[in-house]
Amino acid sequence: MNFATIFGSIFEVTLVGILLGAGLPALFALGIRFAHSPSSNGTNALGKIASTICFAIIAVAIIAGILWVTKATIYQYSGFDIFGTEG
């Protein structure tokens, strides 16, 4: 294992940590901001759509995280390999 491999691995872990550790809460705050932003005519359809997209991305990330944590148990009881990592 050389320095480039170690540095690459550390960089990937750091990037994912920043993305999930700070990115998802920031996306949640952005979704709240979009949902409650004022508009000139009283309706905020574009803000509601943007907030729905933000919250959908967060929901998918949470579901993927739960499935990743439970992938071995799901494989053990159902034989279904969700991420292709078992076997």
Protein Blocks (a to p, Z undefined) as FASTA:
>chain_A
ZZklmmmmmmmmmmmmmmmmmmmmmmmmmmmmmmmcccfkopafklmmmmmmmmmmmmmm
mmmmmmmmmmmmmmmmnopafkopgZZ
